[in-house]
Amino acid sequence: MTWRSTTEISDKILGSLPYLLPLFDAVTVGNALFKLIANFPVLAPVGEVLLLLLSPLILFYSRIPFGSLIIFFALFLLVVRNSNISHFIRFNTLQAILIGFIISIGGLLLSLLQLPGLELITDAFYNVLLFGGVGAVGYSIYRCLLGQYPEIPTISEAVNIQIGRF
């Protein structure tokens, strides 16, 4: 099945780049974990290294007014809807957009549920978004670099339906 895999190195790299956006969303939403890590002296260096590596990119991504919205429309209109770009890159771009959308909506809903006394529960859900997002992104990047389509249930099905339309 050649249409479900790619051997081009450029396709593998370009297919995995859009997954940086949901990774930034996951790290931004999962801020509670970094607060927790800071309380443990053994884990503090790990959290500091992660923040040191990701902070410049996240600041750039979040400091642009409506930056995530501009990037969404640019990726959707210039990549996903462009039939001249390979199916592999279009599939992974749309899947990255959907993963980021799920993380952002989850973070928004959790921010609305900030009630006194429930900080532990909301922090746990923030961490679920962080680990789920990082897991989905890590799996997707790994499969992209192998030249295979990352199949995430429901999300990949929605992507296949949408890509089939364009």
PATILUM-146655 format. One line per 3 residues: number of its first residue (from 1); their letters; for each residue x, y, z of N, C-alpha, C, O. Coordinates in Angstrom, 2 decimals, decimal comma, always signed. Layout:
<rs>
NUM> A> X/Y/Z/X/Y/Z/X/Y/Z/X/Y/Z ~ ...
</rs>
This chain:
<rs>
1> MTW> +0,83/-1,19/+0,00/+0,00/+0,00/+0,00/+0,87/+1,24/+0,00/+1,17/+1,79/+1,06 ~ +1,28/+1,69/-1,15/+2,17/+2,83/-1,24/+1,47/+4,14/-0,88/+2,14/+5,08/-0,46 ~ +0,17/+4,22/-1,04/-0,49/+5,47/-0,72/-0,60/+5,70/+0,78/-0,91/+6,82/+1,19
4> RST> -0,34/+4,71/+1,61/-0,42/+4,85/+3,06/+0,96/+4,99/+3,70/+1,06/+4,99/+4,93 ~ +2,00/+5,12/+2,91/+3,33/+5,34/+3,48/+4,13/+6,21/+2,52/+3,74/+6,42/+1,37 ~ +5,25/+6,72/+3,02/+6,09/+7,56/+2,19/+7,55/+7,20/+2,45/+7,92/+6,79/+3,54
7> TEI> +8,36/+7,37/+1,43/+9,78/+7,11/+1,58/+10,60/+8,38/+1,44/+11,81/+8,37/+1,66 ~ +9,95/+9,47/+1,08/+10,65/+10,74/+0,92/+11,02/+11,31/+2,29/+10,15/+11,46/+3,15 ~ +12,28/+11,62/+2,48/+12,73/+12,18/+3,76/+12,10/+13,56/+3,98/+11,75/+13,90/+5,11
10> SDK> +11,94/+14,33/+2,92/+11,33/+15,65/+3,07/+9,88/+15,53/+3,55/+9,43/+16,33/+4,37 ~ +9,14/+14,54/+3,04/+7,77/+14,32/+3,49/+7,73/+13,92/+4,96/+6,86/+14,36/+5,71 ~ +8,68/+13,11/+5,37/+8,73/+12,67/+6,77/+8,97/+13,86/+7,70/+8,31/+13,98/+8,73
13> ILG> +9,89/+14,72/+7,33/+10,20/+15,87/+8,18/+9,07/+16,89/+8,14/+8,65/+17,38/+9,19 ~ +8,58/+17,21/+6,95/+7,49/+18,19/+6,84/+6,19/+17,66/+7,45/+5,37/+18,45/+7,92 ~ +6,00/+16,35/+7,46/+4,82/+15,78/+8,08/+4,86/+15,83/+9,60/+3,82/+15,85/+10,25
16> SLP> +6,06/+15,86/+10,16/+6,17/+15,88/+11,62/+6,27/+17,29/+12,19/+6,03/+17,48/+13,39 ~ +6,62/+18,28/+11,40/+6,75/+19,66/+11,91/+5,46/+20,25/+12,48/+5,53/+20,91/+13,51 ~ +4,29/+20,05/+11,87/+3,08/+20,66/+12,43/+2,75/+20,16/+13,84/+1,97/+20,81/+14,55
19> YLL> +3,30/+19,05/+14,25/+3,01/+18,52/+15,58/+3,68/+19,34/+16,68/+3,42/+19,11/+17,87 ~ +4,54/+20,29/+16,32/+5,10/+21,17/+17,34/+4,04/+22,08/+17,92/+4,12/+22,46/+19,09 ~ +3,03/+22,45/+17,13/+1,99/+23,35/+17,62/+1,16/+22,73/+18,74/+0,97/+23,38/+19,77
22> PLF> +0,65/+21,49/+18,59/-0,08/+20,92/+19,73/+0,85/+20,62/+20,91/+0,40/+20,58/+22,06 ~ +2,14/+20,42/+20,64/+3,08/+20,24/+21,74/+3,18/+21,53/+22,56/+3,18/+21,48/+23,79 ~ +3,25/+22,67/+21,90/+3,26/+23,94/+22,61/+1,97/+24,14/+23,39/+2,00/+24,61/+24,52
25> DAV> +0,84/+23,79/+22,78/-0,44/+23,91/+23,48/-0,47/+23,02/+24,72/-0,95/+23,44/+25,78 ~ +0,03/+21,81/+24,59/+0,02/+20,88/+25,73/+0,91/+21,38/+26,86/+0,53/+21,30/+28,03 ~ +2,08/+21,90/+26,52/+2,98/+22,40/+27,56/+2,40/+23,64/+28,21/+2,55/+23,83/+29,42
28> TVG> +1,75/+24,49/+27,44/+1,12/+25,68/+28,00/-0,02/+25,32/+28,94/-0,14/+25,89/+30,02 ~ -0,84/+24,36/+28,54/-1,97/+23,94/+29,37/-1,48/+23,18/+30,59/-2,07/+23,30/+31,67 ~ -0,43/+22,41/+30,45/+0,06/+21,58/+31,54/+0,99/+22,29/+32,49/+1,88/+21,67/+33,07
31> NAL> +0,80/+23,57/+32,67/+1,63/+24,36/+33,56/+1,64/+23,84/+34,99/+2,63/+24,02/+35,71 ~ +0,56/+23,22/+35,42/+0,46/+22,72/+36,80/+1,53/+21,68/+37,09/+2,03/+21,60/+38,21 ~ +1,88/+20,89/+36,08/+2,91/+19,87/+36,29/+4,26/+20,51/+36,58/+5,01/+20,01/+37,43
34> FKL> +4,57/+21,60/+35,90/+5,85/+22,26/+36,13/+5,88/+22,90/+37,52/+6,94/+22,97/+38,14 ~ +4,72/+23,37/+38,00/+4,66/+23,87/+39,38/+4,91/+22,73/+40,36/+5,60/+22,92/+41,36 ~ +4,36/+21,58/+40,09/+4,54/+20,42/+40,96/+5,99/+19,94/+40,94/+6,55/+19,62/+41,99
37> IAN> +6,59/+19,90/+39,76/+7,98/+19,45/+39,64/+8,90/+20,39/+40,43/+9,88/+19,94/+41,02 ~ +8,60/+21,69/+40,43/+9,44/+22,65/+41,13/+9,49/+22,39/+42,63/+10,44/+22,80/+43,29 ~ +8,47/+21,71/+43,19/+8,43/+21,43/+44,62/+9,32/+20,25/+45,02/+9,59/+20,07/+46,21
40> FPV> +9,77/+19,46/+44,08/+10,62/+18,30/+44,37/+12,04/+18,59/+43,91/+12,29/+18,74/+42,71 ~ +12,97/+18,67/+44,85/+14,35/+19,03/+44,48/+15,00/+18,06/+43,49/+15,85/+18,46/+42,70 ~ +14,60/+16,80/+43,53/+15,19/+15,82/+42,62/+14,73/+16,07/+41,18/+15,51/+15,91/+40,24
43> LAP> +13,47/+16,45/+41,01/+12,91/+16,64/+39,68/+13,04/+18,07/+39,16/+12,83/+18,31/+37,97 ~ +13,40/+19,01/+40,01/+13,47/+20,41/+39,61/+14,40/+20,65/+38,42/+14,03/+21,42/+37,53 ~ +15,58/+20,03/+38,35/+16,44/+20,25/+37,17/+15,79/+19,80/+35,86/+15,99/+20,42/+34,82
46> VGE> +15,00/+18,73/+35,91/+14,33/+18,24/+34,70/+13,33/+19,28/+34,21/+13,28/+19,60/+33,02 ~ +12,53/+19,81/+35,13/+11,55/+20,84/+34,77/+12,22/+22,10/+34,26/+11,73/+22,73/+33,31 ~ +13,34/+22,47/+34,88/+14,05/+23,67/+34,44/+14,62/+23,49/+33,03/+14,58/+24,42/+32,23
49> VLL> +15,15/+22,32/+32,74/+15,70/+22,06/+31,41/+14,59/+22,09/+30,36/+14,76/+22,68/+29,29 ~ +13,45/+21,45/+30,66/+12,33/+21,47/+29,72/+11,84/+22,89/+29,46/+11,62/+23,27/+28,31 ~ +11,67/+23,66/+30,52/+11,22/+25,03/+30,35/+12,26/+25,88/+29,61/+11,90/+26,73/+28,81
52> LLL> +13,51/+25,64/+29,89/+14,57/+26,38/+29,21/+14,57/+26,11/+27,71/+14,77/+27,02/+26,91 ~ +14,35/+24,85/+27,33/+14,34/+24,48/+25,92/+13,09/+24,97/+25,19/+13,17/+25,42/+24,05 ~ +11,94/+24,89/+25,86/+10,68/+25,20/+25,18/+10,22/+26,65/+25,35/+9,42/+27,13/+24,55
55> SPL> +10,71/+27,35/+26,36/+10,22/+28,71/+26,64/+10,36/+29,68/+25,48/+9,41/+30,40/+25,18 ~ +11,52/+29,75/+24,82/+11,60/+30,73/+23,72/+10,58/+30,46/+22,62/+9,97/+31,40/+22,10 ~ +10,39/+29,21/+22,26/+9,44/+28,90/+21,20/+8,00/+29,17/+21,65/+7,20/+29,70/+20,88
58> ILF> +7,68/+28,80/+22,88/+6,32/+29,02/+23,38/+6,04/+30,52/+23,51/+4,95/+30,97/+23,19 ~ +7,02/+31,29/+23,99/+6,83/+32,74/+24,10/+6,60/+33,35/+22,73/+5,72/+34,21/+22,57 ~ +7,38/+32,93/+21,73/+7,19/+33,45/+20,38/+5,81/+33,09/+19,86/+5,13/+33,92/+19,25
61> YSR> +5,39/+31,85/+20,09/+4,10/+31,35/+19,61/+2,94/+32,06/+20,31/+1,93/+32,35/+19,68 ~ +3,08/+32,35/+21,60/+1,97/+32,93/+22,35/+1,99/+34,46/+22,36/+0,96/+35,07/+22,68 ~ +3,11/+35,09/+22,04/+3,19/+36,56/+22,08/+2,61/+37,23/+20,85/+2,23/+38,41/+20,91
64> IPF> +2,52/+36,53/+19,76/+1,95/+37,11/+18,55/+0,45/+37,26/+18,77/-0,22/+36,27/+19,08 ~ -0,10/+38,47/+18,62/-1,56/+38,61/+18,79/-2,30/+37,73/+17,78/-2,06/+37,81/+16,58 ~ -3,18/+36,93/+18,28/-3,94/+35,98/+17,47/-3,01/+35,06/+16,67/-3,37/+34,60/+15,59
67> GSL> -1,83/+34,80/+17,21/-0,82/+34,01/+16,51/-1,29/+32,60/+16,20/-1,10/+32,11/+15,09 ~ -1,92/+31,95/+17,18/-2,37/+30,58/+16,94/-3,49/+30,56/+15,90/-3,58/+29,61/+15,11 ~ -4,34/+31,57/+15,89/-5,41/+31,64/+14,88/-4,84/+31,88/+13,49/-5,31/+31,30/+12,51
70> IIF> -3,84/+32,74/+13,40/-3,19/+33,01/+12,12/-2,49/+31,76/+11,60/-2,59/+31,43/+10,42 ~ -1,79/+31,06/+12,49/-1,11/+29,83/+12,10/-2,11/+28,77/+11,68/-1,87/+28,03/+10,72 ~ -3,25/+28,68/+12,40/-4,29/+27,72/+12,02/-4,78/+27,97/+10,60/-4,80/+27,05/+9,78
73> FAL> -5,16/+29,21/+10,30/-5,68/+29,50/+8,97/-4,60/+29,32/+7,91/-4,90/+28,84/+6,81 ~ -3,38/+29,69/+8,21/-2,30/+29,51/+7,23/-2,10/+28,03/+6,92/-2,00/+27,65/+5,75 ~ -2,03/+27,21/+7,96/-1,84/+25,77/+7,73/-3,04/+25,16/+7,02/-2,89/+24,36/+6,09
76> FLL> -4,23/+25,53/+7,44/-5,42/+24,94/+6,84/-5,58/+25,34/+5,38/-5,84/+24,50/+4,52 ~ -5,43/+26,62/+5,10/-5,66/+27,09/+3,73/-4,49/+26,80/+2,79/-4,70/+26,49/+1,62 ~ -3,26/+26,90/+3,30/-2,10/+26,74/+2,42/-1,59/+25,31/+2,32/-0,92/+24,96/+1,35
79> VVR> -1,90/+24,49/+3,32/-1,38/+23,12/+3,30/-2,50/+22,11/+3,12/-2,50/+21,34/+2,16 ~ -3,47/+22,10/+4,04/-4,50/+21,06/+4,03/-5,35/+21,13/+2,77/-5,68/+20,09/+2,19 ~ -5,71/+22,31/+2,34/-6,58/+22,44/+1,17/-5,82/+22,46/-0,15/-6,44/+22,55/-1,21
82> NSN> -4,51/+22,37/-0,11/-3,70/+22,41/-1,32/-3,46/+20,98/-1,81/-2,69/+20,23/-1,20 ~ -4,11/+20,60/-2,89/-3,98/+19,23/-3,40/-2,63/+18,97/-4,07/-2,32/+17,83/-4,41 ~ -1,82/+20,02/-4,27/-0,49/+19,82/-4,84/+0,51/+19,29/-3,81/+1,57/+18,79/-4,17
85> ISH> +0,16/+19,40/-2,53/+1,01/+18,89/-1,46/+0,64/+17,44/-1,22/-0,52/+17,06/-1,37 ~ +1,61/+16,64/-0,85/+1,37/+15,20/-0,70/+0,32/+14,93/+0,38/+0,18/+15,68/+1,34 ~ -0,40/+13,83/+0,19/-1,44/+13,42/+1,13/-0,87/+13,23/+2,53/-1,54/+13,54/+3,52
88> FIR> +0,33/+12,71/+2,62/+0,97/+12,44/+3,91/+1,13/+13,73/+4,72/+0,82/+13,75/+5,91 ~ +1,62/+14,78/+4,09/+1,82/+16,06/+4,78/+0,48/+16,68/+5,13/+0,32/+17,20/+6,24 ~ -0,47/+16,65/+4,23/-1,80/+17,22/+4,49/-2,48/+16,48/+5,64/-3,06/+17,11/+6,52
91> FNT> -2,40/+15,16/+5,64/-3,00/+14,35/+6,70/-2,42/+14,73/+8,06/-3,16/+14,97/+9,01 ~ -1,10/+14,78/+8,15/-0,45/+15,06/+9,42/-0,67/+16,50/+9,88/-0,77/+16,75/+11,08 ~ -0,75/+17,42/+8,95/-1,03/+18,81/+9,32/-2,42/+18,93/+9,92/-2,59/+19,57/+10,96
94> LQA> -3,41/+18,33/+9,28/-4,77/+18,42/+9,81/-4,89/+17,67/+11,13/-5,60/+18,12/+12,03 ~ -4,21/+16,54/+11,26/-4,26/+15,81/+12,52/-3,61/+16,63/+13,64/-4,12/+16,64/+14,77 ~ -2,52/+17,31/+13,36/-1,88/+18,17/+14,36/-2,81/+19,32/+14,76/-2,89/+19,68/+15,93
97> ILI> -3,52/+19,88/+13,78/-4,47/+20,95/+14,08/-5,56/+20,43/+15,00/-5,93/+21,10/+15,97 ~ -6,09/+19,25/+14,73/-7,15/+18,70/+15,57/-6,66/+18,36/+16,97/-7,38/+18,60/+17,94 ~ -5,47/+17,83/+17,10/-4,92/+17,53/+18,43/-4,77/+18,84/+19,22/-5,13/+18,90/+20,39
100> GFI> -4,23/+19,87/+18,58/-4,10/+21,16/+19,24/-5,44/+21,75/+19,62/-5,57/+22,37/+20,68 ~ -6,44/+21,56/+18,77/-7,79/+22,05/+19,05/-8,37/+21,35/+20,28/-8,96/+22,00/+21,14 ~ -8,20/+20,06/+20,36/-8,71/+19,30/+21,51/-8,02/+19,75/+22,80/-8,68/+19,92/+23,82
103> ISI> -6,72/+19,95/+22,75/-5,98/+20,40/+23,93/-6,44/+21,80/+24,35/-6,64/+22,06/+25,54 ~ -6,60/+22,69/+23,38/-7,01/+24,06/+23,68/-8,42/+24,12/+24,26/-8,66/+24,83/+25,23 ~ -9,33/+23,37/+23,67/-10,71/+23,36/+24,19/-10,75/+22,75/+25,59/-11,47/+23,25/+26,46
106> GGL> -9,98/+21,68/+25,81/-9,91/+21,09/+27,14/-9,37/+22,07/+28,16/-9,89/+22,16/+29,27 ~ -8,33/+22,80/+27,80/-7,76/+23,81/+28,70/-8,74/+24,93/+28,97/-8,83/+25,42/+30,10 ~ -9,47/+25,34/+27,94/-10,47/+26,40/+28,12/-11,58/+25,95/+29,07/-11,98/+26,70/+29,96
109> LLS> -12,07/+24,73/+28,88/-13,12/+24,22/+29,76/-12,63/+24,08/+31,19/-13,36/+24,39/+32,13 ~ -11,40/+23,63/+31,37/-10,86/+23,51/+32,72/-10,65/+24,87/+33,37/-10,83/+25,01/+34,58 ~ -10,28/+25,87/+32,59/-10,12/+27,20/+33,17/-11,46/+27,78/+33,62/-11,50/+28,60/+34,54
112> LLQ> -12,54/+27,37/+32,99/-13,87/+27,82/+33,41/-14,34/+27,12/+34,67/-15,23/+27,62/+35,37 ~ -13,77/+25,96/+34,98/-14,18/+25,17/+36,13/-13,32/+25,41/+37,36/-13,31/+24,59/+38,28 ~ -12,60/+26,52/+37,41/-11,75/+26,82/+38,55/-12,62/+27,16/+39,75/-13,12/+28,28/+39,87
115> LPG> -12,79/+26,19/+40,64/-13,59/+26,39/+41,86/-12,69/+26,24/+43,07/-11,78/+25,41/+43,07 ~ -12,93/+27,02/+44,11/-12,12/+26,87/+45,32/-12,27/+25,48/+45,91/-13,38/+24,95/+46,03 ~ -11,15/+24,89/+46,28/-11,16/+23,57/+46,88/-11,01/+22,44/+45,88/-10,79/+21,29/+46,28
118> LEL> -11,12/+22,74/+44,60/-11,00/+21,70/+43,57/-9,71/+21,84/+42,76/-9,62/+21,32/+41,65 ~ -8,73/+22,54/+43,30/-7,49/+22,76/+42,56/-6,78/+21,45/+42,24/-6,20/+21,31/+41,16 ~ -6,83/+20,52/+43,16/-6,16/+19,24/+42,93/-6,78/+18,48/+41,76/-6,07/+17,88/+40,95
121> ITD> -8,10/+18,52/+41,67/-8,80/+17,82/+40,59/-8,53/+18,50/+39,25/-8,24/+17,83/+38,25 ~ -8,61/+19,83/+39,22/-8,36/+20,52/+37,95/-6,90/+20,38/+37,53/-6,61/+20,26/+36,35 ~ -5,97/+20,40/+38,50/-4,56/+20,18/+38,16/-4,35/+18,79/+37,58/-3,55/+18,61/+36,66
124> AFY> -5,07/+17,80/+38,11/-4,97/+16,44/+37,58/-5,46/+16,40/+36,13/-4,84/+15,74/+35,30 ~ -6,55/+17,09/+35,84/-7,06/+17,11/+34,46/-6,13/+17,88/+33,53/-5,96/+17,51/+32,36 ~ -5,52/+18,95/+34,04/-4,52/+19,66/+33,23/-3,36/+18,72/+32,89/-2,86/+18,73/+31,76
127> NVL> -2,95/+17,92/+33,86/-1,86/+16,98/+33,61/-2,27/+15,89/+32,63/-1,44/+15,42/+31,85 ~ -3,54/+15,49/+32,66/-4,03/+14,52/+31,68/-3,94/+15,13/+30,27/-3,53/+14,45/+29,33 ~ -4,31/+16,40/+30,14/-4,18/+17,07/+28,85/-2,72/+17,14/+28,42/-2,39/+16,91/+27,26
130> LFG> -1,84/+17,46/+29,37/-0,42/+17,54/+29,05/+0,12/+16,19/+28,59/+0,71/+16,09/+27,51 ~ -0,07/+15,15/+29,40/+0,48/+13,83/+29,05/-0,20/+13,23/+27,83/+0,46/+12,61/+27,00 ~ -1,51/+13,42/+27,70/-2,21/+12,94/+26,51/-1,73/+13,64/+25,26/-1,52/+13,01/+24,23
133> GVG> -1,55/+14,97/+25,35/-1,06/+15,73/+24,21/+0,35/+15,37/+23,84/+0,66/+15,18/+22,66 ~ +1,23/+15,27/+24,84/+2,62/+14,90/+24,57/+2,70/+13,47/+24,03/+3,51/+13,19/+23,14 ~ +1,87/+12,58/+24,57/+1,86/+11,20/+24,07/+1,40/+11,12/+22,63/+2,01/+10,43/+21,81
136> AVG> +0,32/+11,83/+22,31/-0,19/+11,83/+20,93/+0,81/+12,45/+19,97/+1,01/+11,95/+18,86 ~ +1,43/+13,54/+20,39/+2,42/+14,21/+19,55/+3,66/+13,33/+19,37/+4,17/+13,19/+18,26 ~ +4,14/+12,75/+20,46/+5,31/+11,88/+20,37/+5,07/+10,69/+19,47/+5,92/+10,36/+18,63
139> YSI> +3,93/+10,04/+19,63/+3,56/+8,91/+18,78/+3,48/+9,34/+17,32/+3,97/+8,64/+16,43 ~ +2,85/+10,47/+17,08/+2,66/+10,94/+15,70/+3,98/+11,29/+15,04/+4,22/+10,95/+13,88 ~ +4,85/+11,97/+15,77/+6,16/+12,33/+15,20/+6,97/+11,06/+14,92/+7,61/+10,96/+13,87
142> YRC> +6,94/+10,11/+15,84/+7,65/+8,84/+15,64/+7,17/+8,14/+14,38/+7,98/+7,69/+13,57 ~ +5,84/+8,03/+14,21/+5,30/+7,37/+13,03/+5,62/+8,15/+11,75/+5,87/+7,55/+10,71 ~ +5,60/+9,48/+11,84/+5,95/+10,29/+10,67/+7,39/+10,05/+10,24/+7,68/+9,90/+9,06
145> LLG> +8,28/+10,02/+11,21/+9,69/+9,83/+10,88/+9,96/+8,44/+10,33/+10,95/+8,23/+9,63 ~ +9,08/+7,48/+10,64/+9,17/+6,16/+10,03/+8,54/+6,14/+8,64/+8,70/+5,18/+7,89 ~ +7,82/+7,22/+8,29/+7,14/+7,29/+7,00/+5,78/+6,63/+7,02/+5,24/+6,32/+5,96
148> QYP> +5,21/+6,43/+8,19/+3,91/+5,78/+8,33/+2,89/+6,79/+8,83/+3,23/+7,77/+9,49 ~ +1,64/+6,52/+8,51/+0,56/+7,37/+8,99/+0,28/+7,08/+10,46/+0,07/+5,93/+10,82 ~ +0,28/+8,12/+11,31/-0,07/+7,89/+12,72/-1,59/+7,77/+12,85/-2,32/+8,73/+12,61
151> EIP> -2,04/+6,61/+13,22/-3,48/+6,36/+13,35/-3,90/+6,52/+14,80/-3,59/+5,69/+15,65 ~ -4,61/+7,60/+15,08/-5,18/+7,86/+16,39/-6,69/+7,71/+16,22/-7,29/+8,43/+15,43 ~ -7,31/+6,78/+16,97/-8,74/+6,55/+16,79/-9,55/+7,84/+16,87/-9,22/+8,74/+17,65
154> TIS> -10,57/+7,93/+16,11/-11,51/+9,03/+15,98/-10,87/+10,25/+15,32/-11,44/+10,80/+14,37 ~ -9,71/+10,68/+15,78/-9,06/+11,85/+15,18/-8,64/+11,53/+13,76/-8,90/+12,32/+12,85 ~ -7,98/+10,41/+13,55/-7,54/+10,03/+12,21/-8,72/+9,79/+11,28/-8,65/+10,09/+10,09
157> EAV> -9,80/+9,24/+11,82/-11,00/+9,03/+11,00/-11,57/+10,36/+10,54/-11,97/+10,50/+9,39 ~ -11,61/+11,35/+11,45/-12,09/+12,68/+11,08/-11,18/+13,32/+10,04/-11,65/+13,99/+9,12 ~ -9,89/+13,12/+10,20/-8,94/+13,68/+9,24/-9,13/+13,04/+7,87/-9,14/+13,74/+6,86
160> NIQ> -9,29/+11,72/+7,83/-9,50/+11,05/+6,55/-10,77/+11,53/+5,86/-10,79/+11,68/+4,64 ~ -11,80/+11,77/+6,63/-13,05/+12,30/+6,04/-12,81/+13,68/+5,44/-13,25/+13,96/+4,33 ~ -12,12/+14,54/+6,19/-11,88/+15,91/+5,72/-10,92/+15,95/+4,53/-11,16/+16,69/+3,58
163> IGR> -9,85/+15,18/+4,59/-8,87/+15,18/+3,49/-9,51/+14,62/+2,23/-9,17/+15,05/+1,13 ~ -10,42/+13,68/+2,38/-11,11/+13,12/+1,22/-11,95/+14,13/+0,48/-12,21/+13,96/-0,71 ~ -12,36/+15,19/+1,17/-13,19/+16,24/+0,54/-12,37/+17,17/-0,31/-12,89/+17,76/-1,26
166> F> -11,08/+17,33/+0,01/-10,27/+18,33/-0,70/-9,46/+17,68/-1,78/-8,72/+18,37/-2,49
</rs>
